[in-house]
C-alpha cells in the first residue's frame, strides 16, 4: 500500500475511533435507562445538571484519588487512555496535528463538545476534570507518536 492509501486508511480509522468514543461516552448507560432519560427529558433536568456540573478544575480528580477506590481510579485512567489514540493518530493524518498546540486545542474542543452533549441530554454530567484528563491523554498520545518517530528513524536508517 502506498503512503496516500495508508493515510486514507488511518483517516478512516481515526473517524471510526472518534465515533466509537462519542458513542461509548454519551451512550454509556443501558438502552433502557437511556430511553427512560430521553423520554422524560425536560429543561428542569438540564437545569439540575447545570447546577451539579463540576466547573472547578481538579475537584473530582483530587476527590477520586484521595478515596483510594479502585473504581474511581479506573474512571480517571479511562478518561486519559481513551484520548491517547487521538494524540497518536492526528499527526499521522494532518500536518497541523504535528503541533502540540493543535493536538491540545483539538482534544480539548472534542472533549468539551462531549461534555456539553452530556449536559444538555442529561446522559452524563459535565465535569471540567474529564476535559483535563482527556486532553492529558491526547498529549500522551502525541508524545508516544514523537517517540515512535524517533525510534523508527533509528531502526529504519
C-alpha positions in Angstrom: 0.0 0.0 0.0 1.4 3.4 -0.9 1.7 6.4 1.5 -1.6 8.1 0.3 -3.5 4.9 0.7 -2.1 4.4 4.2 -3.1 7.9 5.2 -6.6 7.3 3.9 -6.9 4.1 5.9 -5.6 5.8 9.1 -8.0 8.7 8.5 -10.9 6.3 8.2 -9.7 4.5 11.4 -9.5 7.9 13.1 -13.1 8.8 12.2 -14.3 5.4 13.4 -12.3 5.8 16.6 -14.0 9.3 17.2 -17.4 7.9 16.5 -16.9 4.9 18.9 -15.5 7.3 21.5 -18.6 9.5 21.2 -21.0 6.5 21.4 -19.2 4.9 24.4 -19.1 8.2 26.4 -22.5 9.5 25.6 -24.4 6.2 25.5 -22.6 4.5 28.3 -25.8 3.6 30.1 -28.0 0.6 29.3 -30.5 1.2 26.5 -33.5 1.0 28.8 -32.1 3.8 31.0 -31.1 6.0 28.0 -34.7 5.6 26.6 -36.1 6.5 30.0 -33.9 9.6 30.3 -34.7 10.8 26.8 -38.4 10.2 27.2 -38.6 12.1 30.5 -36.1 14.8 29.3 -37.1 18.4 30.2 -35.4 21.7 30.9 -35.7 21.1 34.7 -33.4 18.1 34.3 -31.0 20.2 32.3 -31.1 22.9 34.9 -30.3 20.4 37.7 -27.5 19.0 35.6 -26.1 22.5 35.1 -26.3 23.2 38.9 -24.4 20.0 39.7 -21.8 20.4 36.9 -18.2 20.5 38.2 -16.6 23.7 36.9 -13.7 23.7 39.4 -10.5 22.1 38.0 -9.1 19.1 39.9 -12.1 18.9 42.3 -13.1 15.3 41.2 -9.6 14.3 40.3 -8.5 15.1 43.9 -11.6 13.5 45.4 -11.2 10.3 43.4 -7.5 9.9 44.1 -8.0 10.5 47.8 -10.8 7.9 48.1 -8.3 5.2 47.1 -11.3 3.5 45.5 -10.2 1.4 42.5 -13.4 2.1 40.6 -12.7 5.9 40.7 -9.0 5.4 39.8 -10.1 3.3 36.8 -12.5 6.0 35.7 -9.7 8.6 35.8 -7.4 6.3 33.9 -10.1 5.6 31.3 -10.5 9.3 30.7 -6.8 9.5 29.9 -6.4 6.3 28.0 -9.5 7.0 25.8 -7.8 10.0 24.2 -4.3 8.6 23.7 -5.2 7.3 20.2 -6.3 10.8 19.2 -2.9 12.3 20.1 -1.1 9.5 18.2 -3.3 9.4 15.1 -3.9 13.1 14.4 -0.2 13.9 13.5 -0.3 11.0 11.0 -3.3 12.2 9.1 -2.8 16.0 9.4 0.2 18.3 9.1 -1.5 20.6 11.7 -1.6 17.6 14.0 2.2 17.6 14.2 1.9 20.6 16.5 1.3 20.1 20.3 -0.9 23.2 20.4 -3.2 21.9 17.7 -3.4 18.5 19.5 -4.2 20.3 22.8 -6.9 22.5 21.2 -8.4 19.7 19.2 -8.7 17.3 22.1 -9.9 20.0 24.5 -12.6 21.1 22.0 -13.7 17.5 21.2 -13.9 16.7 24.9 -15.8 19.9 25.6 -18.3 19.0 22.9 -18.9 15.6 24.6 -19.3 17.2 28.0 -21.8 19.8 26.6 -23.8 17.0 24.9 -23.9 15.1 28.2 -25.0 18.3 30.0 -27.8 19.0 27.6 -29.1 15.5 27.0 -28.7 14.6 30.7 -26.9 11.4 29.6 -24.0 12.3 31.9 -22.6 15.1 33.9 -20.4 18.0 32.9 -17.0 17.7 34.6 -14.1 20.1 33.8 -11.8 17.4 35.1 -12.9 15.0 32.3 -11.8 17.6 29.8 -8.4 18.0 31.6 -7.9 14.2 31.7 -8.9 13.7 28.1 -6.5 16.4 27.0 -3.7 14.9 29.0 -4.4 11.6 27.2 -4.1 13.2 23.8 -0.8 14.9 24.8 0.5 11.5 26.0 -0.6 10.0 22.6 1.3 12.8 20.8 4.4 12.1 23.0 4.1 8.4 22.0 3.9 9.5 18.4 7.1 11.5 18.7 8.8 8.6 20.5 7.6 6.3 17.7 9.1 8.7 15.1 12.4 8.8 16.9 12.6 5.0 17.3 11.6 4.3 13.7 14.2 6.8 12.4 16.9 4.9 14.4 15.7 1.5 13.4 15.0 2.1 9.8 18.0 4.3 8.9 
